[in-house]
Amino acid sequence: GEFEPWGHCSRLVLWLLQVARMTSALQLVDDFVSGCRILCLENKHQSAALRAAKDLPGMNKSVSRVDAAFEACTSSQFTVIMVTLLAAKAKYAPLEDWRWYAAQVQAMVTVADSSLVALVRDMYDFVIHEVARAYMEHDKPAMGIPLIDAAIRRIQPDLRRLTPIHADLCKLCLAAKNFKPALAFMDTDIEDLAVDENGKFDAESYLLYFYYGGIIYCATKSFQRAALFFQAAMACPTSVVSAIMNEAYNHLILVSLLVDGKAPRLPRYVTTAAQQPLPIYTRLAELYVQGSVADFLRHVESNRAAFEKHSTYGLVKQVRESLFRRDILRLTKAFVTVSLADVARRANLRDADTAERYLRDMMTRGEVFGTIDQQAGAVRFHDNPEHHNSTEVAEQMEKRISDSSRTLSLLSSLARVADVNPNYLRRKLDIATQNGSSGAFAPETYTDKDDVDFNMGF
């Protein structure tokens, strides 16, 4: 055909422009690093953080250059650069060599300056969330615990501040069945909540922390602390009632039966919308309070599949055991001497041997006082020798008061954050206007050996 020089030139120009744009995109990481290094060396870290937020979205086409750039910036004064590069890698590249990525995160956490991390907290939290997820996906939770523990301590002025990555540590500890690292944080009084550079907090992460923390306390038989954590999850100032809050309420009902022998009474600050447990749990609590053992056992058996699906059957079994113990305890108030066979009949136990086993265990725990006469096949109950004036009783009362103070402190911190969060306040006002009121995963289970199940699918 006829030669068209101008058409040919225009196509050439477009091609050259496209090549230039591609080259510019490939150089974005290098340009970012070189520019931010100068800013960091001049102690203009706030300007470096602003550039990081602006350049991060464009790094998707040059993420292959992150590793080389990262190696040149492993120093505390380049904290903003390290965090940004690791965020870009996790966001835009598949973590095929996840162990290498974890090693890079470890290098960053080791040298990072906490005051500079505060300038890019969103990215830092994202990086830690992603590396924790990698450990879970590759079934190596125990390996990830030291790294996440160090990541929390790096950004905390002390252990009394709750961060979004506490939930990651709790989840890894649950999966690894190693609770001690998480308990080191959970047993510390919380007085403050960490927020990002915009003053916002990650509601989902806090919900997960309280939920997973409650499960950890269930696993360690610290049911009173578990109840406090589940209650805190329900009181979290989020405008949307989530599945996590519903799970927390289901667990709170079971734990409250173990602690107080009745369904929980929720504080006024818990929105009505959050108070929606599944009917099988409210019915379970009703039957427990009524003391109808036969109906209770039928309810448990007929709904066993549902309890197992919700990963609560382990706790349900413990509630069942506590019902048997409660009936035995009632006998101590009605009889001085009673046959083991009669104990079994009145407490709905299998036989006299089972009744004897329960009695001996309750005596060991200090729940019942008495003497078993095996020849006569009977038990003689005694009065409690404790007059409630010992140091042990005083220490127990002090511990309960301390636990309540911890919860009040934590909920007060949540309320303070909510009171200045415009998104939460706006949503709460919308709910109040609409309703005319004050507002509002594939499960993994613990073994039955430990008698605790939990849902980790969030």
C-alpha positions as CSV (number, residue, x, y, z in Angstrom):
1,G,0.0,0.0,0.0
2,E,0.9,3.7,-0.1
3,F,3.6,4.7,2.4
4,E,2.2,7.0,5.2
5,P,5.1,8.6,6.9
6,W,3.1,10.6,9.4
7,G,1.1,7.5,10.5
8,H,4.2,5.5,10.9
9,C,5.8,8.3,13.0
10,S,2.8,8.6,15.2
11,R,2.8,4.9,15.9
12,L,6.5,5.1,16.7
13,V,6.0,8.0,19.1
14,L,3.2,6.1,20.9
15,W,5.4,3.1,21.2
16,L,8.3,5.2,22.6
17,L,5.9,6.8,25.1
18,Q,4.7,3.4,26.2
19,V,8.3,2.2,26.6
20,A,9.1,5.3,28.6
21,R,6.1,4.8,30.9
22,M,7.1,1.1,31.4
23,T,10.7,2.2,32.2
24,S,9.4,4.8,34.6
25,A,7.2,2.3,36.4
26,L,10.1,-0.1,36.7
27,Q,12.2,2.6,38.2
28,L,9.6,3.7,40.7
29,V,11.0,1.6,43.5
30,D,14.5,2.8,42.8
31,D,13.3,6.4,42.6
32,F,11.3,6.0,45.8
33,V,14.3,4.5,47.7
34,S,16.8,7.1,46.5
35,G,14.5,10.0,47.3
36,C,13.4,8.7,50.7
37,R,17.0,7.9,51.7
38,I,17.8,11.6,51.3
39,L,14.8,12.7,53.3
40,C,15.6,10.2,56.0
41,L,19.3,11.2,56.2
42,E,18.0,14.8,56.6
43,N,15.6,13.6,59.4
44,K,12.6,14.5,57.3
45,H,10.8,11.3,58.2
46,Q,7.3,12.8,58.0
47,S,8.0,13.8,54.4
48,A,9.3,10.3,53.7
49,A,6.1,8.8,55.1
50,L,4.0,11.0,52.9
51,R,5.9,10.0,49.9
52,A,5.6,6.3,50.9
53,A,1.8,6.6,51.0
54,K,1.8,8.3,47.6
55,D,4.2,5.9,45.8
56,L,3.1,2.6,47.3
57,P,0.1,2.1,44.8
58,G,2.5,2.5,41.8
59,M,5.0,-0.1,43.0
60,N,2.9,-3.0,41.6
61,K,4.8,-3.0,38.4
62,S,8.3,-2.8,39.9
63,V,7.9,-5.1,42.9
64,S,10.6,-7.4,41.5
65,R,13.2,-4.7,42.5
66,V,12.1,-4.7,46.2
67,D,14.5,-7.3,47.4
68,A,17.6,-5.5,46.1
69,A,16.3,-2.2,47.4
70,F,15.5,-3.6,50.8
71,E,19.0,-5.0,51.3
72,A,20.4,-1.5,50.9
73,C,18.2,0.0,53.6
74,T,18.4,-2.3,56.7
75,S,19.1,0.5,59.2
76,S,16.9,2.1,61.8
77,Q,17.0,5.5,60.2
78,F,15.4,3.9,57.1
79,T,12.5,2.4,59.0
80,V,9.9,4.1,56.7
81,I,11.6,2.7,53.6
82,M,11.9,-0.9,55.0
83,V,8.2,-1.0,56.1
84,T,7.0,0.4,52.7
85,L,9.0,-2.0,50.6
86,L,7.8,-5.0,52.7
87,A,4.2,-3.8,52.4
88,A,4.6,-3.5,48.6
89,K,6.0,-7.0,48.3
90,A,3.2,-8.5,50.4
91,K,0.5,-6.5,48.5
92,Y,1.7,-6.9,44.9
93,A,3.7,-10.2,44.7
94,P,2.8,-13.7,45.7
95,L,4.8,-14.8,48.7
96,E,6.2,-17.9,47.0
97,D,9.4,-17.8,49.2
98,W,7.5,-17.0,52.4
99,R,10.4,-18.0,54.6
100,W,12.6,-15.4,52.9
101,Y,9.9,-12.8,53.4
102,A,9.7,-13.7,57.0
103,A,13.4,-13.3,57.3
104,Q,13.1,-9.8,55.8
105,V,10.3,-8.9,58.3
106,Q,12.5,-10.2,61.1
107,A,15.4,-8.0,59.9
108,M,13.1,-5.0,59.8
109,V,11.6,-5.6,63.3
110,T,15.0,-6.1,64.8
111,V,16.3,-2.6,63.8
112,A,13.1,-0.6,63.3
113,D,12.7,2.7,65.2
114,S,9.3,2.6,67.0
115,S,8.9,6.4,66.7
116,L,9.3,6.1,62.9
117,V,7.0,3.0,62.7
118,A,4.3,5.3,64.1
119,L,4.4,7.3,60.8
120,V,3.5,4.2,58.8
121,R,1.5,2.1,61.2
122,D,-1.0,1.0,58.7
123,M,1.7,-0.5,56.5
124,Y,3.5,-2.0,59.5
125,D,0.3,-3.7,60.8
126,F,-0.4,-5.0,57.2
127,V,3.1,-6.5,57.0
128,I,2.8,-8.3,60.3
129,H,-0.7,-9.5,59.4
130,E,0.6,-10.9,56.2
131,V,3.6,-12.7,57.6
132,A,1.4,-14.2,60.4
133,R,-1.0,-15.4,57.7
134,A,1.9,-17.0,55.9
135,Y,2.9,-19.0,59.0
136,M,-0.7,-20.2,59.4
137,E,-1.2,-21.1,55.8
138,H,2.0,-23.2,55.8
139,D,1.1,-24.8,59.1
140,K,4.1,-23.4,61.0
141,P,2.4,-21.3,63.7
142,A,5.0,-22.1,66.4
143,M,7.7,-20.7,64.1
144,G,5.9,-17.4,63.8
145,I,5.3,-16.7,67.5
146,P,8.7,-15.2,68.3
147,L,8.5,-12.9,65.3
148,I,5.0,-11.6,66.1
149,D,5.9,-11.3,69.8
150,A,9.0,-9.2,68.9
151,A,6.9,-7.1,66.4
152,I,4.5,-6.2,69.2
153,R,7.2,-5.3,71.7
154,R,9.0,-3.2,69.1
155,I,6.1,-0.7,68.8
156,Q,4.8,-0.7,72.3
157,P,6.0,1.8,74.9
158,D,4.9,-0.9,77.5
159,L,2.6,-4.0,77.6
160,R,-0.4,-2.0,78.6
161,R,-1.2,-0.8,75.1
162,L,-3.3,-3.0,72.8
163,T,-2.3,-3.1,69.1
164,P,-4.0,-4.6,66.1
165,I,-1.3,-7.3,65.8
166,H,-2.0,-8.8,69.3
167,A,-4.7,-10.8,67.6
168,D,-2.1,-12.4,65.2
169,L,-0.1,-13.6,68.2
170,C,-3.1,-15.1,69.9
171,K,-4.1,-16.9,66.8
172,L,-0.7,-18.4,66.3
173,C,-0.5,-19.4,70.0
174,L,-3.9,-21.1,69.7
175,A,-2.9,-23.0,66.6
176,A,0.5,-24.0,68.1
177,K,-1.2,-24.9,71.5
178,N,1.4,-22.7,73.2
179,F,-0.4,-20.1,75.3
180,K,2.4,-18.7,77.4
181,P,3.5,-16.0,74.9
182,A,0.0,-14.6,74.5
183,L,-0.8,-14.8,78.2
184,A,2.2,-12.6,78.9
185,F,0.2,-9.8,77.2
186,M,-3.3,-10.9,78.1
187,D,-2.5,-10.9,81.8
188,T,-1.3,-7.3,81.7
189,D,-3.7,-4.5,82.5
190,I,-4.7,-2.7,79.3
191,E,-4.9,1.0,79.6
192,D,-4.7,2.2,76.0
193,L,-5.5,1.3,72.5
194,A,-3.0,1.9,69.6
195,V,-4.4,3.8,66.7
196,D,-3.0,4.5,63.3
197,E,-1.5,7.7,62.0
198,N,-5.0,9.0,61.3
199,G,-6.3,8.3,64.8
200,K,-8.4,5.2,63.7
201,F,-8.3,1.8,65.2
202,D,-8.8,-1.6,63.6
203,A,-12.1,-2.9,65.1
204,E,-11.8,-6.3,63.5
205,S,-8.4,-7.0,65.0
206,Y,-9.5,-5.9,68.4
207,L,-12.6,-8.1,68.2
208,L,-10.4,-11.1,67.2
209,Y,-8.0,-10.4,70.1
210,F,-10.8,-10.6,72.6
211,Y,-12.3,-13.6,70.9
212,Y,-9.1,-15.6,70.6
213,G,-8.0,-14.4,74.1
214,G,-11.3,-15.7,75.5
215,I,-10.7,-19.1,73.9
216,I,-7.1,-19.2,75.3
217,Y,-8.5,-18.5,78.8
218,C,-11.0,-21.3,78.3
219,A,-8.2,-23.7,77.3
220,T,-6.4,-22.8,80.5
221,K,-9.6,-23.1,82.6
222,S,-9.5,-19.4,83.5
223,F,-13.2,-19.1,82.9
224,Q,-13.8,-15.8,84.7
225,R,-11.1,-14.1,82.6
226,A,-12.6,-15.8,79.5
227,A,-16.0,-14.3,80.3
228,L,-14.4,-10.8,80.7
229,F,-12.7,-11.1,77.3
230,F,-15.9,-12.3,75.5
231,Q,-17.8,-9.5,77.1
232,A,-15.2,-7.0,75.9
233,A,-15.5,-8.3,72.4
234,M,-19.3,-7.6,72.5
235,A,-18.6,-4.1,73.8
236,C,-16.1,-3.2,71.1
237,P,-17.2,0.2,69.6
238,T,-17.8,-0.9,66.1
239,S,-20.9,0.1,64.1
240,V,-21.4,-3.3,62.5
241,V,-22.3,-6.4,64.5
242,S,-20.0,-9.1,63.1
243,A,-19.9,-12.9,63.2
244,I,-17.0,-12.5,65.7
245,M,-19.3,-10.8,68.2
246,N,-22.0,-13.5,67.7
247,E,-19.4,-16.2,68.3
248,A,-18.2,-14.3,71.4
249,Y,-21.8,-14.2,72.8
250,N,-22.4,-17.9,72.3
251,H,-19.1,-18.6,74.2
252,L,-20.0,-16.0,76.9
253,I,-23.3,-17.9,77.6
254,L,-21.4,-21.2,78.1
255,V,-18.6,-19.6,80.2
256,S,-21.1,-17.7,82.4
257,L,-22.9,-21.0,83.2
258,L,-19.5,-22.4,84.3
259,V,-18.7,-19.3,86.4
260,D,-22.0,-18.1,87.8
261,G,-24.4,-20.9,87.0
262,K,-26.7,-18.6,85.0
263,A,-26.8,-16.7,81.7
264,P,-24.9,-13.5,81.5
265,R,-26.4,-10.1,82.3
266,L,-24.9,-7.7,79.7
267,P,-23.9,-4.1,80.6
268,R,-26.0,-1.3,79.2
269,Y,-23.3,-0.2,76.8
270,V,-23.7,-3.4,74.7
271,T,-26.0,-2.5,71.8
272,T,-29.2,-4.5,71.4
273,A,-28.2,-5.5,67.9
274,A,-25.1,-7.4,69.4
275,Q,-27.3,-9.4,71.8
276,Q,-28.3,-12.1,69.4
277,P,-27.0,-15.5,70.4
278,L,-28.2,-18.6,68.6
279,P,-31.4,-20.1,70.2
280,I,-29.7,-23.4,71.0
281,Y,-27.5,-21.5,73.5
282,T,-30.3,-19.5,75.2
283,R,-32.3,-22.7,75.5
284,L,-29.3,-24.5,77.0
285,A,-29.0,-21.8,79.6
286,E,-32.7,-22.0,80.4
287,L,-32.5,-25.7,81.0
288,Y,-29.4,-25.4,83.1
289,V,-31.0,-22.8,85.4
290,Q,-34.2,-24.8,85.7
291,G,-32.1,-27.8,86.7
292,S,-33.9,-30.2,84.4
293,V,-31.0,-32.6,83.8
294,A,-32.9,-35.0,81.6
295,D,-34.2,-32.2,79.3
296,F,-30.7,-30.6,79.3
297,L,-29.1,-33.9,78.2
298,R,-31.6,-34.4,75.5
299,H,-31.1,-30.9,74.2
300,V,-27.3,-31.4,74.1
301,E,-27.6,-34.7,72.3
302,S,-30.2,-33.5,69.8
303,N,-28.0,-30.4,68.9
304,R,-24.6,-32.0,69.2
305,A,-24.0,-31.7,65.4
306,A,-24.7,-27.9,65.6
307,F,-22.5,-27.5,68.7
308,E,-19.7,-29.3,66.9
309,K,-20.2,-27.2,63.8
310,H,-19.9,-24.0,65.9
311,S,-16.8,-25.5,67.7
312,T,-18.4,-25.2,71.1
313,Y,-19.1,-28.8,72.0
314,G,-16.0,-29.0,74.3
315,L,-17.4,-26.2,76.4
316,V,-20.9,-27.7,76.3
317,K,-19.5,-30.9,77.8
318,Q,-17.9,-28.9,80.6
319,V,-21.3,-27.2,81.3
320,R,-22.9,-30.7,81.4
321,E,-20.3,-31.8,83.9
322,S,-20.9,-28.7,86.0
323,L,-24.6,-29.5,86.1
324,F,-23.8,-32.9,87.6
325,R,-21.6,-31.3,90.1
326,R,-24.2,-28.7,91.0
327,D,-26.7,-31.4,91.7
328,I,-24.2,-33.2,94.0
329,L,-23.5,-30.0,95.8
330,R,-27.2,-29.5,96.5
331,L,-27.3,-32.9,98.2
332,T,-24.8,-31.7,100.7
333,K,-27.4,-29.2,101.9
334,A,-30.2,-31.8,102.2
335,F,-28.4,-34.8,103.6
336,V,-25.7,-35.6,106.2
337,T,-25.3,-39.2,105.0
338,V,-26.5,-40.6,101.7
339,S,-25.7,-43.8,99.7
340,L,-23.6,-43.5,96.6
341,A,-26.4,-45.2,94.6
342,D,-28.8,-42.5,95.8
343,V,-26.3,-39.8,94.8
344,A,-26.1,-41.3,91.3
345,R,-29.9,-41.5,91.0
346,R,-30.5,-37.9,92.2
347,A,-27.7,-36.4,90.1
348,N,-28.5,-38.4,87.0
349,L,-25.2,-40.2,87.0
350,R,-24.6,-43.7,85.5
351,D,-24.0,-45.6,88.7
352,A,-22.5,-45.5,92.2
353,D,-19.0,-45.9,90.9
354,T,-19.4,-42.8,88.8
355,A,-20.9,-40.9,91.8
356,E,-17.9,-41.9,93.9
357,R,-15.5,-40.6,91.2
358,Y,-17.3,-37.3,91.1
359,L,-17.4,-37.0,94.8
360,R,-13.6,-37.7,95.2
361,D,-12.8,-35.1,92.5
362,M,-15.0,-32.5,94.1
363,M,-13.4,-33.2,97.5
364,T,-10.0,-32.7,96.0
365,R,-11.0,-29.4,94.5
366,G,-12.5,-28.2,97.8
367,E,-16.0,-28.1,96.4
368,V,-17.4,-30.7,98.8
369,F,-16.3,-31.8,102.2
370,G,-17.0,-35.3,103.4
371,T,-15.9,-38.9,104.0
372,I,-16.7,-41.8,101.7
373,D,-17.4,-45.2,103.4
374,Q,-16.7,-47.7,100.7
375,Q,-17.9,-50.7,102.8
376,A,-21.2,-49.1,103.5
377,G,-21.4,-47.6,100.0
378,A,-22.2,-44.2,101.4
379,V,-20.8,-40.7,101.9
380,R,-21.0,-38.5,105.0
381,F,-20.9,-34.8,104.3
382,H,-19.1,-32.3,106.6
383,D,-19.3,-28.6,107.1
384,N,-16.8,-26.4,105.3
385,P,-13.8,-25.9,107.7
386,E,-13.0,-22.5,106.0
387,H,-14.4,-19.5,108.0
388,H,-13.6,-17.1,105.2
389,N,-11.1,-15.1,107.3
390,S,-7.9,-16.6,105.9
391,T,-5.3,-14.9,103.7
392,E,-6.3,-17.2,100.8
393,V,-9.9,-16.0,100.8
394,A,-8.7,-12.4,100.9
395,E,-6.4,-13.0,98.0
396,Q,-9.2,-14.6,96.0
397,M,-11.4,-11.5,96.7
398,E,-8.6,-9.2,95.7
399,K,-8.1,-11.1,92.5
400,R,-11.7,-10.8,91.5
401,I,-11.7,-7.1,92.2
402,S,-8.6,-6.7,90.1
403,D,-10.1,-8.6,87.2
404,S,-13.2,-6.3,87.3
405,S,-10.9,-3.3,87.3
406,R,-9.0,-4.6,84.3
407,T,-12.2,-5.0,82.3
408,L,-13.5,-1.5,83.3
409,S,-10.1,0.0,82.3
410,L,-10.2,-1.8,78.9
411,L,-13.7,-0.8,78.1
412,S,-13.0,2.8,79.1
413,S,-10.2,2.8,76.6
414,L,-12.5,1.4,73.9
415,A,-15.0,4.1,74.7
416,R,-12.5,6.9,74.5
417,V,-11.4,5.8,71.1
418,A,-15.0,5.5,69.9
419,D,-15.9,9.0,71.1
420,V,-13.4,10.6,68.8
421,N,-13.9,8.2,65.8
422,P,-16.1,10.2,63.3
423,N,-17.0,7.0,61.3
424,Y,-18.3,5.3,64.3
425,L,-20.2,8.3,65.6
426,R,-21.7,8.9,62.2
427,R,-22.8,5.3,61.9
428,K,-24.2,5.2,65.5
429,L,-26.2,8.4,64.7
430,D,-27.6,6.7,61.6
431,I,-28.7,3.6,63.6
432,A,-30.3,5.8,66.3
433,T,-32.2,7.8,63.7
434,Q,-33.4,4.6,61.8
435,N,-34.3,2.5,64.9
436,G,-35.3,5.2,67.3
437,S,-32.9,3.8,69.9
438,S,-29.5,4.6,71.3
439,G,-27.7,2.6,68.6
440,A,-26.2,0.3,68.2
441,F,-14.0,-19.9,57.8
442,A,-13.0,-23.2,58.0
443,P,-13.0,-24.1,61.7
444,E,-10.0,-25.6,63.5
445,T,-10.8,-27.4,66.7
446,Y,-8.8,-28.1,69.9
447,T,-8.7,-31.8,70.8
448,D,-11.4,-33.2,73.1
449,K,-8.5,-34.2,75.3
450,D,-8.3,-30.6,76.3
451,D,-12.1,-30.3,76.3
452,V,-12.1,-27.0,74.5
453,D,-13.1,-26.2,70.9
454,F,-12.7,-22.9,69.1
455,N,-13.4,-21.4,65.7
456,M,-10.3,-19.9,64.0
457,G,-12.0,-19.2,60.7
458,F,-12.1,-15.4,61.1
